[in-house]
């Protein structure tokens, strides 16, 4: 007889108290229940149950075997569930939050590729630079740039969000290249955010371990970096923006990196999942795709 089936019958008898009660739960005859128990006892060479006319009770060996059987059966059930889950295709609506610039330029193309790959899924993508609460607002996946103050989340670190400074060839032809970060104070800079005198904009650069901070000035500021990118392409100044986005503009010759010997600011970036939320197939597949697309940090060895 199949031993796992016999173990399940034994556990049911132990919890029900009699062959008849177990038979009723398992939808088999009491005689079949008895055969399964007898098969286990023959295999083990010992009694698992004390039998009376009305009730069965566990022997000392039976009590220990019962506890182990429950663990084994639970492991088997989990293994089956994992195998079945892996065969399922992601489906349903996934609610995702991401910062505006990263979401517009980098995540949106990723999402369309994901939707092409999994046609039974939908993605509700909200772009906002505010600190969202995934629990209160129902987000299943969150992309966050910056520090992680909340410990009640599962965080997978991605490659850092690196910033570089760029300007158009026309602007640099008119105004020249800055040689050091301090030279930026004599250039028209395109400043992200609406800054006040009490909270000036800071651009931080590093070279050979030395950190240099400048407070850029310019005639145009915006809380939407897309507007600053457009201004940079039109030759109105130097912008500081994501390397992953600006690299394409550099490749096409529309922008040129300035201060290439200096490392610009780099911010940690993570993909987050609320810790108490069940990780469904759609969540796991989406997070796995993000890690593949944007790079686990530090990179996996091997």
C-alpha positions as CSV (number, residue, x, y, z in Angstrom):
1,X,0.0,0.0,0.0
2,X,1.1,3.6,-0.6
3,X,2.8,4.6,2.6
4,X,1.9,8.3,2.4
5,X,-1.8,7.3,2.1
6,X,-1.4,5.0,5.0
7,X,0.3,7.7,7.1
8,X,-2.6,10.0,6.3
9,X,-5.1,7.4,7.4
10,X,-3.1,6.9,10.6
11,X,-3.1,10.6,11.4
12,X,-6.9,10.7,10.7
13,X,-7.5,7.8,13.1
14,X,-5.4,9.3,15.8
15,X,-7.3,12.6,15.5
16,X,-10.7,11.0,15.1
17,X,-10.4,8.4,17.9
18,X,-11.7,5.4,16.0
19,X,-11.6,3.5,12.7
20,X,-15.2,4.3,12.0
21,X,-14.9,8.0,12.5
22,X,-11.7,8.1,10.3
23,X,-13.5,6.1,7.6
24,X,-16.3,8.6,7.5
25,X,-13.9,11.5,7.1
26,X,-11.8,9.7,4.4
27,X,-14.8,8.2,2.6
28,X,-13.5,4.7,2.8
29,X,-14.6,1.6,4.7
30,X,-13.5,0.9,8.3
31,X,-12.0,-2.4,6.9
32,X,-9.8,-0.4,4.5
33,X,-8.7,1.9,7.4
34,X,-7.7,-1.2,9.4
35,X,-5.6,-2.5,6.4
36,X,-3.7,0.8,6.2
37,X,-2.9,0.7,9.9
38,X,-1.9,-2.9,9.8
39,X,0.4,-2.2,6.8
40,X,2.2,0.5,8.7
41,X,2.6,-1.6,11.8
42,X,4.0,-4.5,9.7
43,X,6.5,-2.1,8.1
44,X,7.6,-0.6,11.5
45,X,7.5,-3.9,13.4
46,X,5.5,-2.4,16.3
47,X,2.0,-1.4,17.4
48,X,0.9,2.1,16.8
49,X,-2.6,1.8,18.4
50,X,-4.1,0.1,21.3
51,X,-7.4,-1.4,20.1
52,X,-10.6,-1.8,22.0
53,X,-14.1,-2.6,20.7
54,X,-15.1,1.1,20.8
55,X,-12.0,3.2,20.6
56,X,-8.3,3.2,19.6
57,X,-5.6,5.0,21.5
58,X,-2.0,5.7,20.6
59,X,0.9,3.7,22.0
60,X,4.1,5.5,23.0
61,X,5.6,4.8,19.6
62,X,2.3,5.8,18.0
63,X,2.4,9.2,19.6
64,X,5.9,10.0,18.4
65,X,5.1,8.5,14.9
66,X,1.9,10.6,14.8
67,X,3.8,13.9,15.3
68,X,6.4,13.0,12.7
69,X,3.7,11.9,10.2
70,X,2.0,15.3,10.5
71,X,5.3,17.0,9.6
72,X,5.9,14.7,6.7
73,X,2.4,15.1,5.3
74,X,2.5,18.9,5.7
75,X,5.9,19.0,3.8
76,X,4.4,16.9,1.0
77,X,1.3,19.1,0.8
78,X,3.6,22.2,0.6
79,X,5.7,20.6,-2.1
80,X,2.7,19.8,-4.1
81,X,1.4,23.3,-3.7
82,X,4.7,24.8,-4.9
83,X,4.8,22.5,-7.9
84,X,1.2,23.4,-8.9
85,X,1.9,27.1,-8.3
86,X,4.9,27.0,-10.6
87,X,2.8,25.7,-13.4
88,X,0.3,28.5,-13.1
89,X,0.7,31.6,-15.3
90,X,0.5,35.0,-13.6
91,X,-2.9,36.5,-13.9
92,X,-5.0,39.3,-12.4
93,X,-4.3,43.0,-11.6
94,X,-1.1,44.1,-9.9
95,X,-1.1,47.4,-8.1
96,X,2.4,49.1,-8.4
97,X,3.8,52.4,-7.1
98,X,7.1,54.0,-8.4
99,X,8.8,57.4,-8.4
100,X,7.8,59.7,-11.3
101,X,11.0,59.9,-13.3
102,X,12.1,56.3,-12.9
103,X,8.5,55.2,-13.6
104,X,8.0,57.3,-16.7
105,X,11.3,56.5,-18.4
106,X,12.4,53.1,-17.1
107,X,9.6,51.2,-15.5
108,X,6.9,52.0,-18.0
109,X,8.7,50.2,-20.9
110,X,9.5,47.3,-18.5
111,X,5.8,47.0,-17.7
112,X,4.7,46.8,-21.3
113,X,7.2,44.1,-21.9
114,X,5.9,42.2,-18.8
115,X,2.3,42.6,-20.1
116,X,3.3,41.2,-23.5
117,X,4.9,38.2,-21.8
118,X,2.0,37.5,-19.5
119,X,-1.2,38.4,-21.4
120,X,-3.5,37.5,-18.4
121,X,-2.1,40.2,-16.2
122,X,-3.0,43.9,-15.8
123,X,-0.8,46.5,-14.1
124,X,-2.1,49.6,-12.3
125,X,1.0,51.8,-12.2
126,X,0.8,54.9,-10.0
127,X,3.7,57.3,-10.3
128,X,4.4,59.6,-7.3
129,X,7.4,60.9,-5.5
130,X,5.6,60.9,-2.2
131,X,6.4,58.2,0.4
132,X,3.4,55.8,-0.1
133,X,2.2,53.4,2.5
134,X,1.8,50.0,0.7
135,X,-0.4,48.6,3.5
136,X,-2.8,51.4,3.8
137,X,-3.0,52.1,0.0
138,X,-3.1,48.5,-1.1
139,X,0.1,48.4,-3.2
140,X,1.4,45.0,-3.9
141,X,4.8,46.1,-5.3
142,X,6.6,49.4,-4.6
143,X,9.8,50.8,-6.2
144,X,11.5,53.1,-3.8
145,X,14.6,55.3,-4.3
146,X,16.3,56.4,-1.1
147,X,16.6,55.1,2.5
148,X,14.2,52.5,3.9
149,X,12.9,53.5,7.3
150,X,10.1,50.9,7.3
151,X,11.1,47.4,8.5
152,X,7.7,45.8,7.9
153,X,8.5,45.2,4.2
154,X,10.4,42.7,2.2
155,X,13.1,44.6,0.3
156,X,15.2,43.4,-2.6
157,X,18.1,45.9,-3.4
158,X,18.4,46.9,-7.0
159,X,21.4,48.6,-8.7
160,X,21.8,52.1,-7.2
161,X,20.0,55.0,-8.9
162,X,23.1,56.9,-10.3
163,X,23.0,60.5,-11.5
164,X,25.3,62.2,-14.0
165,X,25.5,65.7,-15.3
166,X,24.9,66.4,-19.0
167,X,24.5,69.3,-21.4
168,X,23.9,69.7,-25.1
169,X,26.8,70.1,-27.5
170,X,25.4,73.6,-28.4
171,X,25.4,74.7,-24.8
172,X,28.9,73.5,-24.3
173,X,30.1,75.2,-27.5
174,X,28.8,78.5,-26.2
175,X,29.8,78.2,-22.5
176,X,32.6,75.6,-22.4
177,X,33.1,72.5,-20.2
178,X,33.2,72.7,-16.5
179,X,36.5,71.2,-15.3
180,X,35.5,70.7,-11.7
181,X,32.2,70.6,-9.7
182,X,33.0,74.1,-8.4
183,X,32.9,75.4,-12.0
184,X,29.2,74.6,-12.1
185,X,28.5,77.7,-10.1
186,X,29.4,79.7,-13.3
187,X,27.1,77.7,-15.5
188,X,23.3,77.7,-16.1
189,X,22.1,74.6,-14.2
190,X,18.7,73.1,-14.6
191,X,17.5,72.5,-11.0
192,X,15.1,69.7,-10.0
193,X,12.6,70.7,-7.4
194,X,11.3,74.0,-6.1
195,X,14.0,75.0,-3.7
196,X,14.0,77.8,-1.1
197,X,16.9,79.8,0.3
198,X,16.7,77.8,3.5
199,X,16.9,74.5,1.6
200,X,19.1,75.1,-1.5
201,X,19.7,72.4,-4.1
202,X,22.8,70.3,-3.6
203,X,24.7,68.4,-6.2
204,X,27.4,66.1,-4.7
205,X,30.3,64.7,-6.7
206,X,33.1,62.3,-5.6
207,X,36.6,61.8,-7.0
208,X,39.3,59.5,-5.4
209,X,37.4,59.5,-2.1
210,X,37.0,63.3,-2.0
211,X,33.5,64.7,-1.8
212,X,32.7,68.1,-3.4
213,X,29.3,69.7,-3.0
214,X,27.9,72.6,-5.1
215,X,24.7,74.6,-5.0
216,X,23.7,75.0,-8.6
217,X,22.0,78.1,-9.9
218,X,20.0,78.6,-13.0
219,X,17.0,80.4,-14.6
220,X,14.9,77.2,-14.8
221,X,13.7,75.0,-12.0
222,X,11.0,72.3,-12.1
223,X,9.5,69.5,-10.0
224,X,9.3,67.4,-13.1
225,X,12.6,66.2,-14.5
226,X,11.2,65.6,-17.9
227,X,10.8,69.3,-18.3
228,X,14.5,69.8,-17.4
229,X,15.6,67.1,-19.8
230,X,13.8,68.9,-22.6
231,X,15.4,72.2,-21.6
232,X,18.9,70.5,-21.6
233,X,18.2,69.1,-25.1
234,X,17.3,72.6,-26.2
235,X,20.7,74.0,-25.0
236,X,19.5,75.9,-21.9
237,X,21.8,74.4,-19.3
238,X,23.3,71.5,-17.5
239,X,21.0,68.9,-16.0
240,X,21.7,66.2,-13.4
241,X,19.7,63.1,-14.1
242,X,19.6,59.3,-14.1
243,X,22.5,57.7,-15.9
244,X,20.3,54.9,-17.3
245,X,18.1,57.5,-19.1
246,X,20.8,60.0,-20.1
247,X,23.1,57.3,-21.5
248,X,20.7,56.9,-24.5
249,X,20.8,60.7,-25.1
250,X,24.6,60.6,-24.9
251,X,24.7,57.6,-27.4
252,X,22.6,59.5,-29.8
253,X,24.8,62.6,-29.5
254,X,22.1,64.9,-28.2
255,X,23.8,65.3,-24.9
256,X,27.4,65.1,-23.6
257,X,28.4,64.1,-20.1
258,X,30.2,66.7,-18.2
259,X,32.6,66.0,-15.3
260,X,33.0,62.4,-16.5
261,X,35.9,61.8,-14.1
262,X,33.7,62.5,-11.1
263,X,31.1,60.1,-9.7
264,X,27.7,61.8,-9.3
265,X,25.2,61.1,-6.6
266,X,24.0,57.5,-6.2
267,X,20.9,56.6,-4.2
268,X,19.8,53.1,-3.1
269,X,16.9,51.6,-4.9
270,X,14.7,48.7,-3.8
271,X,11.7,46.7,-5.0
272,X,9.4,46.3,-2.0
273,X,6.7,43.8,-1.0
274,X,4.5,44.3,2.2
275,X,5.7,41.5,4.6
276,X,2.2,40.4,5.6
277,X,0.9,40.0,2.0
278,X,0.7,36.6,0.4
279,X,3.2,36.4,-2.5
280,X,1.1,35.3,-5.3
281,X,2.3,34.1,-8.7
282,X,1.8,37.5,-10.2
283,X,3.8,39.2,-7.5
284,X,6.6,36.8,-7.6
285,X,6.9,36.9,-11.3
286,X,6.8,40.7,-11.4
287,X,9.4,41.1,-8.7
288,X,11.6,38.4,-10.4
289,X,11.4,40.3,-13.7
290,X,12.3,43.6,-12.0
291,X,15.4,42.0,-10.4
292,X,16.4,40.6,-13.7
293,X,15.7,43.8,-15.6
294,X,17.2,46.3,-13.2
295,X,19.9,44.2,-11.5
296,X,20.1,42.8,-8.0
297,X,22.6,44.7,-5.8
298,X,25.2,43.6,-5.1
299,X,25.2,41.3,-8.1
300,X,24.9,37.6,-7.4
301,X,28.3,35.9,-7.5
302,X,29.1,33.1,-9.9
